[in-house]
Amino acid sequence: MYRIMRELGLKCVKFMRKTRKYNTYKGKVGKVAKNRLSRRFNTPIPLQKLVTDITEFNCLGEEKLYLNPILDLYNGELIAYEIKKRPTLDLVIEPLKETIEIIKNRATYRTTIHSDQEWHYKHNQWVRTLKENKVFQSMSRKATCADNAWMENFFGILKQEMYYGEELVRYEELKRRIEEYIYWYNHERSKGKLAGLSPVEYRTQSSQSAA
C-alpha cells in the first residue's frame, strides 16, 4: 500500500480519530537525567543521538497496543522497536538491548539516548544498562514535548499515514500493519532532507562513500 502511494505521489491527509498521548508519569520516582540534547537534533554522525518514546493505539475489542521505537537522528531510521499489549518494562528494555548491540558494532562516537520522564526511562534497569555500556542518558523537561520533537513527529506521521481514519482492528492485525509500515518507512519512504533517499539508503550510501 505504502509503495503504491509513493509511486503515485499520494500523501495521506487524514486527521480523524485521534488517540490520547500515552502518559504514565508517576511524579518524582527515580532520578531525572540532564537534558543533554537540548533540542540540538541535527548530527552528521550515525548513532550519536538517539531518541525514544512510547505511544498508544486503540484496537478492536477495547485492547490497547503500545509501541516503543528508538530513532537515530542522523537519518531518521528506526533502529529498534518493541510492540506489546501492555506498557511493561520489557517494552523499552528489549529494543534498548538490540540498540546496544548495534552501537557496539557500528558506532564511532559516544551515543546519547534521549527520552521523556516516563517511569520506564528512570527505572534502575534502563539506567544501569546505559551506564554499563557507556551510553549517555538525556531527558526532556516535564510537559515539554518540543524537547523530543523528532519522536513526536514520527508518531504523528505514522498515525496519519496508516491509522487515523481507519476502522479499528484486532491487536495482531494492527501489530502486523505497524511492522510493515516501519519496514517501509526505513527502506522505501524517501525524505527531502536525505536527498530523496530512504533512511536505510542514506546510511548505506554514506557508509560506502566513507569506506
One Martini backbone bead per residue (centre of mass of N, CA, C, O) as a GRO file, in nm:
protein
  211
    1MET     BB    1   0.060   0.061  -0.023
    2TYR     BB    2   0.301   0.260   0.021
    3ARG     BB    3   0.432   0.215  -0.255
    4ILE     BB    4   0.196   0.319  -0.425
    5MET     BB    5   0.178   0.602  -0.305
    6ARG     BB    6   0.462   0.683  -0.394
    7GLU     BB    7   0.436   0.634  -0.704
    8LEU     BB    8   0.171   0.840  -0.712
    9GLY     BB    9   0.210   1.083  -0.505
   10LEU     BB   10   0.076   1.019  -0.234
   11LYS     BB   11  -0.097   1.176   0.051
   12CYS     BB   12  -0.174   1.166   0.371
   13VAL     BB   13  -0.476   1.357   0.526
   14LYS     BB   14  -0.555   1.231   0.800
   15PHE     BB   15  -0.763   1.374   1.094
   16MET     BB   16  -0.892   1.180   1.279
   17ARG     BB   17  -0.901   0.971   1.509
   18LYS     BB   18  -0.776   1.027   1.812
   19THR     BB   19  -0.513   0.974   2.033
   20ARG     BB   20  -0.384   0.964   2.320
   21LYS     BB   21  -0.134   1.047   2.507
   22TYR     BB   22   0.100   0.879   2.649
   23ASN     BB   23   0.073   0.854   3.024
   24THR     BB   24   0.284   0.755   3.333
   25TYR     BB   25   0.340   0.966   3.529
   26LYS     BB   26   0.492   0.941   3.882
   27GLY     BB   27   0.669   1.159   3.934
   28LYS     BB   28   0.932   1.144   4.178
   29VAL     BB   29   1.058   0.872   4.019
   30GLY     BB   30   1.351   0.888   4.026
   31LYS     BB   31   1.597   1.004   3.814
   32VAL     BB   32   1.667   1.296   3.645
   33ALA     BB   33   1.803   1.371   3.359
   34LYS     BB   34   1.983   1.540   3.163
   35ASN     BB   35   1.955   1.775   2.893
   36ARG     BB   36   2.168   1.709   2.639
   37LEU     BB   37   2.022   1.791   2.374
   38SER     BB   38   1.860   2.066   2.362
   39ARG     BB   39   1.738   2.051   2.057
   40ARG     BB   40   1.992   1.904   1.914
   41PHE     BB   41   1.915   1.713   1.634
   42ASN     BB   42   2.160   1.743   1.473
   43THR     BB   43   2.367   1.498   1.278
   44PRO     BB   44   2.661   1.344   1.107
   45ILE     BB   45   2.640   1.099   1.320
   46PRO     BB   46   2.604   0.787   1.369
   47LEU     BB   47   2.463   0.710   1.682
   48GLN     BB   48   2.478   0.975   1.862
   49LYS     BB   49   2.154   1.038   1.832
   50LEU     BB   50   1.885   0.926   2.033
   51VAL     BB   51   1.531   0.843   2.029
   52THR     BB   52   1.245   0.802   2.262
   53ASP     BB   53   0.913   0.639   2.294
   54ILE     BB   54   0.561   0.623   2.376
   55THR     BB   55   0.272   0.472   2.217
   56GLU     BB   56  -0.086   0.466   2.162
   57PHE     BB   57  -0.338   0.220   2.074
   58ASN     BB   58  -0.637   0.131   1.941
   59CYS     BB   59  -0.844  -0.155   1.955
   60LEU     BB   60  -1.029  -0.406   1.903
   61GLY     BB   61  -1.188  -0.481   2.202
   62GLU     BB   62  -1.030  -0.276   2.408
   63GLU     BB   63  -0.755  -0.277   2.314
   64LYS     BB   64  -0.401  -0.234   2.334
   65LEU     BB   65  -0.117  -0.054   2.187
   66TYR     BB   66   0.245  -0.057   2.223
   67LEU     BB   67   0.506   0.174   2.121
   68ASN     BB   68   0.884   0.136   2.108
   69PRO     BB   69   1.110   0.340   1.965
   70ILE     BB   70   1.436   0.386   1.803
   71LEU     BB   71   1.592   0.690   1.691
   72ASP     BB   72   1.800   0.823   1.439
   73LEU     BB   73   1.907   1.151   1.375
   74TYR     BB   74   2.083   1.116   1.123
   75ASN     BB   75   1.821   0.950   0.938
   76GLY     BB   76   1.543   0.847   1.083
   77GLU     BB   77   1.591   0.565   1.191
   78LEU     BB   78   1.456   0.260   1.291
   79ILE     BB   79   1.656   0.044   1.491
   80ALA     BB   80   1.424  -0.009   1.712
   81TYR     BB   81   1.152  -0.223   1.854
   82GLU     BB   82   0.836  -0.244   2.044
   83ILE     BB   83   0.542  -0.462   2.094
   84LYS     BB   84   0.251  -0.425   2.313
   85LYS     BB   85  -0.028  -0.459   2.535
   86ARG     BB   86   0.176  -0.353   2.756
   87PRO     BB   87   0.362  -0.109   2.958
   88THR     BB   88   0.622  -0.255   3.013
   89LEU     BB   89   0.956  -0.276   3.059
   90ASP     BB   90   1.015  -0.448   2.798
   91LEU     BB   91   0.935  -0.227   2.591
   92VAL     BB   92   1.233  -0.086   2.640
   93ILE     BB   93   1.455  -0.308   2.682
   94GLU     BB   94   1.464  -0.465   2.416
   95PRO     BB   95   1.548  -0.229   2.220
   96LEU     BB   96   1.800  -0.154   2.382
   97LYS     BB   97   1.961  -0.414   2.341
   98GLU     BB   98   1.967  -0.392   2.033
   99THR     BB   99   2.108  -0.115   2.026
  100ILE     BB  100   2.370  -0.190   2.172
  101GLU     BB  101   2.471  -0.382   1.948
  102ILE     BB  102   2.485  -0.167   1.728
  103ILE     BB  103   2.684   0.020   1.870
  104LYS     BB  104   2.920  -0.183   1.894
  105ASN     BB  105   2.940  -0.222   1.565
  106ARG     BB  106   2.897   0.111   1.453
  107ALA     BB  107   3.000   0.309   1.644
  108THR     BB  108   3.218   0.626   1.660
  109TYR     BB  109   3.044   0.754   1.893
  110ARG     BB  110   2.909   0.864   2.157
  111THR     BB  111   2.601   0.789   2.299
  112THR     BB  112   2.266   0.935   2.298
  113ILE     BB  113   1.966   0.898   2.496
  114HIS     BB  114   1.637   1.021   2.444
  115SER     BB  115   1.370   1.121   2.672
  116ASP     BB  116   1.141   1.113   2.887
  117GLN     BB  117   0.976   1.078   3.227
  118GLU     BB  118   0.916   0.800   3.230
  119TRP     BB  119   0.952   0.528   3.432
  120HIS     BB  120   1.121   0.351   3.242
  121TYR     BB  121   1.370   0.574   3.219
  122LYS     BB  122   1.411   0.546   3.559
  123HIS     BB  123   1.489   0.273   3.571
  124ASN     BB  124   1.744   0.080   3.678
  125GLN     BB  125   1.781  -0.093   3.418
  126TRP     BB  126   1.813   0.137   3.219
  127VAL     BB  127   2.040   0.296   3.358
  128ARG     BB  128   2.244   0.061   3.384
  129THR     BB  129   2.271  -0.011   3.083
  130LEU     BB  130   2.391   0.256   2.997
  131LYS     BB  131   2.639   0.265   3.185
  132GLU     BB  132   2.768  -0.013   3.102
  133ASN     BB  133   2.772   0.115   2.781
  134LYS     BB  134   2.842   0.422   2.763
  135VAL     BB  135   2.557   0.579   2.773
  136PHE     BB  136   2.392   0.855   2.741
  137GLN     BB  137   2.156   1.039   2.931
  138SER     BB  138   1.835   1.187   2.830
  139MET     BB  139   1.590   1.453   2.918
  140SER     BB  140   1.306   1.591   2.933
  141ARG     BB  141   1.106   1.815   3.023
  142LYS     BB  142   0.832   1.870   3.179
  143ALA     BB  143   0.587   1.912   2.952
  144THR     BB  144   0.807   1.902   2.682
  145CYS     BB  145   0.772   1.808   2.361
  146ALA     BB  146   1.003   1.965   2.208
  147ASP     BB  147   1.243   1.788   2.327
  148ASN     BB  148   1.092   1.539   2.133
  149ALA     BB  149   1.006   1.609   1.828
  150TRP     BB  150   1.091   1.369   1.648
  151MET     BB  151   0.910   1.155   1.782
  152GLU     BB  152   0.643   1.303   1.753
  153ASN     BB  153   0.656   1.319   1.444
  154PHE     BB  154   0.654   1.018   1.384
  155PHE     BB  155   0.383   0.952   1.516
  156GLY     BB  156   0.218   1.137   1.333
  157ILE     BB  157   0.287   1.003   1.062
  158LEU     BB  158   0.203   0.715   1.124
  159LYS     BB  159  -0.103   0.780   1.193
  160GLN     BB  160  -0.176   0.930   0.928
  161GLU     BB  161  -0.085   0.686   0.720
  162MET     BB  162  -0.223   0.406   0.905
  163TYR     BB  163  -0.475   0.499   1.121
  164TYR     BB  164  -0.628   0.732   1.066
  165GLY     BB  165  -0.961   0.653   0.955
  166GLU     BB  166  -0.957   0.370   1.049
  167GLU     BB  167  -1.054   0.079   1.137
  168LEU     BB  168  -1.069  -0.116   1.385
  169VAL     BB  169  -0.838  -0.361   1.505
  170ARG     BB  170  -0.672  -0.607   1.595
  171TYR     BB  171  -0.379  -0.644   1.741
  172GLU     BB  172  -0.232  -0.829   1.530
  173GLU     BB  173  -0.300  -0.651   1.284
  174LEU     BB  174  -0.171  -0.387   1.382
  175LYS     BB  175   0.109  -0.500   1.422
  176ARG     BB  176   0.155  -0.574   1.127
  177ARG     BB  177   0.121  -0.285   1.009
  178ILE     BB  178   0.350  -0.151   1.167
  179GLU     BB  179   0.580  -0.330   1.069
  180GLU     BB  180   0.540  -0.260   0.770
  181TYR     BB  181   0.577   0.043   0.798
  182ILE     BB  182   0.865   0.052   0.917
  183TYR     BB  183   1.000  -0.079   0.678
  184TRP     BB  184   0.912   0.132   0.471
  185TYR     BB  185   1.029   0.381   0.614
  186ASN     BB  186   1.329   0.281   0.606
  187HIS     BB  187   1.348   0.167   0.283
  188GLU     BB  188   1.131   0.378   0.101
  189ARG     BB  189   1.092   0.648   0.240
  190SER     BB  190   1.136   0.948   0.130
  191LYS     BB  191   1.373   1.232   0.185
  192GLY     BB  192   1.472   1.551   0.148
  193LYS     BB  193   1.705   1.553   0.371
  194LEU     BB  194   1.815   1.275   0.197
  195ALA     BB  195   1.807   1.321  -0.113
  196GLY     BB  196   1.553   1.112  -0.159
  197LEU     BB  197   1.609   0.909   0.058
  198SER     BB  198   1.621   0.663   0.259
  199PRO     BB  199   1.751   0.584   0.552
  200VAL     BB  200   1.904   0.327   0.451
  201GLU     BB  201   2.022   0.446   0.192
  202TYR     BB  202   2.183   0.670   0.330
  203ARG     BB  203   2.359   0.492   0.513
  204THR     BB  204   2.481   0.312   0.292
  205GLN     BB  205   2.608   0.534   0.111
  206SER     BB  206   2.779   0.669   0.335
  207SER     BB  207   2.952   0.415   0.405
  208GLN     BB  208   3.069   0.376   0.118
  209SER     BB  209   3.208   0.657   0.095
  210ALA     BB  210   3.393   0.615   0.357
  211ALA     BB  211   3.548   0.343   0.250
   0.00000   0.00000   0.00000
